[in-house]
Amino acid sequence: MTSAVVVGSGPNGLAAALTLAAEGVSVRVVEAADTLGGGTRSSELTLPGLLHDECSGFHPLLLGSAFAERFDLTGAGLTYRWADAEFAHPLDGGRGATLWRSVEETAAALGRDGTAWRRVFGPLTERFDAIGEEFLQPMLHVPRHPVSLARFGARAAMPVSALGRAWRTPQARALFGGAAAHALRPFGGVLSSAIGVALTTAAHAYGWPVAEGGSAAIRDAVLARAAEHGVTFETGREVTTIDELGPVDLVMLDTSPRAALRIAGRRMPRHVRAAYRRFRHGPGAFKVDFAVAEGVPWTHEQSRHAGTVHLGGGFEEMAATERQVNAGRMPERPFVLVGQQYLADEARSANGVHPLHLRPRARRVHRRRDRGDRPADRTVRPGLPRPRPGHARALRDRHGRPQPELRRRRHPHRRERPGAAGVPPPRRTRPVRDGRPRRLPVLGRDPAGRRRPRHVRLQRRPLRPPRPALTGGFRGTAPRSARY
Ligand SMILES: Cc1cc2nc3c(=O)[nH]c(=O)nc-3n(C[C@H](O)[C@H](O)[C@H](O)COP(=O)(O)OP(=O)(O)OC[C@H]3O[C@@H](n4cnc5c(N)ncnc54)[C@H](O)[C@@H]3O)c2cc1C
């Protein structure tokens, strides 16, 4: 029987383990942390009874994916839930834009930009299943749906700054710009629209659902299926070298490229090793978790009903911010993703206090700030609305795990700079130039002891958002400005 070891139990590692096991491979998963799940962990980070997602909160590309359907994750206990609106983008003075599931409803609210919104996203939404199937594959493949892919590609290939010209109102431009900012790339870059177009289309096709009971429910559903197929797990063990895994036919590394280099680097051909060394991480981020009494009093009314709120100002302001973080500078007011998962899954709240998740962009998390002399929450406070009169202490608690501790929890093996893992520029997502982009040639030994090349599957890490970093304290003082 073929044997495999998967290093890392993030969602990609677990998906790999389950897929292999379903094909009859004997699979063992080795995880450095004490709990399984990587980015799909959830816990009470602030107050007892308040459930926060530690990393990922919204899963637009899971629902409807071939993987979720093949293994019937809903049958294994996963329930998706949606807020009334998928995402919203508040602007100054109570204005803003909202993305509703329906293309029609969204377009109707965008006034004179409605027609352009319909023209761009209507046809893509109708073909989203085919597009998603192509989009989630390695870039180099023979497409099964070339027409749909071409239609998607025509938009995705454009720089955000060019596609953004399809709309003229600040609302429509900001709505698309906020989705595009998930890519962490400068708005002027070729292909920079790909993520924004895919996420917006996914929002229209399937919404941006959360998992009932926290993202850990996704992990639990996959684990339930994995158990049915006999996958075994080992936690609390950091793999440092491929040799320690013993004789095994297949190794899959669900790790950062640098960890892969440390684990398998000595056995990589020199040009592959050099390519891995050249890998550069993208911008980082902070993550701040708050416990908020009565929710956030957005002046843009519809933001009170949206699962995700994008705080970034207008399109031009977001373009400038993305330019800055990609150039290594910390903007005065970074782009912030606000997760209001509790709107979709009420059981995450307790006694009228809700978990809130904020993720500002930053080029790097400065060590000086890790020591607390400038808490991360001060970066996001200017973007939050002023607490209502009589509710000066609306923010009841915050999650204040220092950044080095947080990093150790998720990536005990990592020695790279804090907050440095992000989206690699596309030309660096595939360092192996041997025509098999997701295979990493490694020199191994067969049982007879002869050296022979074999291939270790490398989990490509597509468009990975930054690592969470420092969380900080908020003690009820009023924000410096109340814009939204
Ligand atoms: C704050 C934040 C918010 C996010 N929000 C979203 C979102 O809303 N929606 C979304 O789709 N995505 C989101 N993401 C991204 C998502 O979390 C990641 O894309 C996803 O977790 C990647 O999964 P993975 O399996 O590749 O790696 P990870 O989830 O990072 O898992 C890697 C695992 O491997 C283990 N490991 C690493 N090295 C070793 C080793 N040497 N030995 C043993 N074990 C090892 C680690 O401990 C970890 O458990 C977010 C990420 C962050 C940080």
Ligand as a Chemical Component Dictionary entry (heavy atoms), coordinates in Angstrom:
data_LIG
# 
_chem_comp.id                   LIG 
_chem_comp.type                 NON-POLYMER 
_chem_comp.pdbx_formal_charge   0 
_chem_comp.three_letter_code    LIG 
# 
loop_
_chem_comp_atom.comp_id 
_chem_comp_atom.atom_id 
_chem_comp_atom.alt_atom_id 
_chem_comp_atom.type_symbol 
_chem_comp_atom.charge 
_chem_comp_atom.model_Cartn_x 
_chem_comp_atom.model_Cartn_y 
_chem_comp_atom.model_Cartn_z 
_chem_comp_atom.pdbx_ordinal 
LIG C1  C1  C 0 -6.042  36.580 10.138 1  
LIG C2  C2  C 0 -6.367  35.739 8.941  2  
LIG C3  C3  C 0 -7.648  35.773 8.403  3  
LIG C4  C4  C 0 -7.963  34.983 7.297  4  
LIG N1  N1  N 0 -9.239  35.018 6.788  5  
LIG C5  C5  C 0 -9.563  34.219 5.767  6  
LIG C6  C6  C 0 -10.897 34.151 5.298  7  
LIG O1  O1  O 0 -11.789 34.823 5.826  8  
LIG N2  N2  N 0 -11.181 33.301 4.277  9  
LIG C7  C7  C 0 -10.214 32.522 3.712  10 
LIG O2  O2  O 0 -10.524 31.759 2.790  11 
LIG N3  N3  N 0 -8.938  32.547 4.140  12 
LIG C8  C8  C 0 -8.598  33.376 5.156  13 
LIG N4  N4  N 0 -7.326  33.375 5.637  14 
LIG C9  C9  C 0 -6.330  32.527 4.986  15 
LIG C10 C10 C 0 -6.422  31.103 5.449  16 
LIG O3  O3  O 0 -6.385  31.044 6.863  17 
LIG C11 C11 C 0 -5.242  30.380 4.865  18 
LIG O4  O4  O 0 -5.261  30.523 3.463  19 
LIG C12 C12 C 0 -5.303  28.920 5.192  20 
LIG O5  O5  O 0 -5.294  28.716 6.583  21 
LIG C13 C13 C 0 -4.109  28.242 4.555  22 
LIG O6  O6  O 0 -4.215  26.919 4.881  23 
LIG P1  P1  P 0 -2.962  25.974 4.840  24 
LIG O7  O7  O 0 -3.463  24.613 5.100  25 
LIG O8  O8  O 0 -2.229  26.178 3.564  26 
LIG O9  O9  O 0 -1.975  26.491 5.978  27 
LIG P2  P2  P 0 -2.221  26.837 7.500  28 
LIG O10 O10 O 0 -3.655  26.998 7.799  29 
LIG O11 O11 O 0 -1.292  27.935 7.830  30 
LIG O12 O12 O 0 -1.716  25.532 8.244  31 
LIG C14 C14 C 0 -0.372  25.153 8.247  32 
LIG C15 C15 C 0 -0.225  24.174 9.396  33 
LIG O13 O13 O 0 1.018   23.519 9.251  34 
LIG C16 C16 C 0 1.634   23.435 10.529 35 
LIG N5  N5  N 0 3.061   23.353 10.276 36 
LIG C17 C17 C 0 3.811   24.254 9.626  37 
LIG N6  N6  N 0 5.089   23.838 9.600  38 
LIG C18 C18 C 0 5.137   22.648 10.216 39 
LIG C19 C19 C 0 6.184   21.726 10.495 40 
LIG N7  N7  N 0 7.440   21.954 10.131 41 
LIG N8  N8  N 0 5.889   20.577 11.154 42 
LIG C20 C20 C 0 4.610   20.320 11.521 43 
LIG N9  N9  N 0 3.592   21.161 11.297 44 
LIG C21 C21 C 0 3.844   22.319 10.638 45 
LIG C22 C22 C 0 1.213   24.709 11.234 46 
LIG O14 O14 O 0 1.294   24.585 12.650 47 
LIG C23 C23 C 0 -0.219  24.863 10.749 48 
LIG O15 O15 O 0 -1.134  24.212 11.597 49 
LIG C24 C24 C 0 -6.984  34.158 6.730  50 
LIG C25 C25 C 0 -5.702  34.126 7.272  51 
LIG C26 C26 C 0 -5.394  34.895 8.365  52 
LIG C27 C27 C 0 -4.013  34.822 8.922  53 
# 
loop_
_chem_comp_bond.comp_id 
_chem_comp_bond.atom_id_1 
_chem_comp_bond.atom_id_2 
_chem_comp_bond.value_order 
_chem_comp_bond.pdbx_ordinal 
LIG C1  C2  SING 1  
LIG C2  C3  SING 2  
LIG C2  C26 DOUB 3  
LIG C3  C4  DOUB 4  
LIG C4  N1  SING 5  
LIG C4  C24 SING 6  
LIG N1  C5  DOUB 7  
LIG C5  C6  SING 8  
LIG C5  C8  SING 9  
LIG C6  O1  DOUB 10 
LIG C6  N2  SING 11 
LIG N2  C7  SING 12 
LIG C7  O2  DOUB 13 
LIG C7  N3  SING 14 
LIG N3  C8  DOUB 15 
LIG C8  N4  SING 16 
LIG N4  C9  SING 17 
LIG N4  C24 SING 18 
LIG C9  C10 SING 19 
LIG C10 O3  SING 20 
LIG C10 C11 SING 21 
LIG C11 O4  SING 22 
LIG C11 C12 SING 23 
LIG C12 O5  SING 24 
LIG C12 C13 SING 25 
LIG C13 O6  SING 26 
LIG O6  P1  SING 27 
LIG P1  O7  DOUB 28 
LIG P1  O8  SING 29 
LIG P1  O9  SING 30 
LIG O9  P2  SING 31 
LIG P2  O10 DOUB 32 
LIG P2  O11 SING 33 
LIG P2  O12 SING 34 
LIG O12 C14 SING 35 
LIG C14 C15 SING 36 
LIG C15 O13 SING 37 
LIG C15 C23 SING 38 
LIG O13 C16 SING 39 
LIG C16 N5  SING 40 
LIG C16 C22 SING 41 
LIG N5  C17 SING 42 
LIG N5  C21 SING 43 
LIG C17 N6  DOUB 44 
LIG N6  C18 SING 45 
LIG C18 C19 SING 46 
LIG C18 C21 DOUB 47 
LIG C19 N7  SING 48 
LIG C19 N8  DOUB 49 
LIG N8  C20 SING 50 
LIG C20 N9  DOUB 51 
LIG N9  C21 SING 52 
LIG C22 O14 SING 53 
LIG C22 C23 SING 54 
LIG C23 O15 SING 55 
LIG C24 C25 DOUB 56 
LIG C25 C26 SING 57 
LIG C26 C27 SING 58 
# 
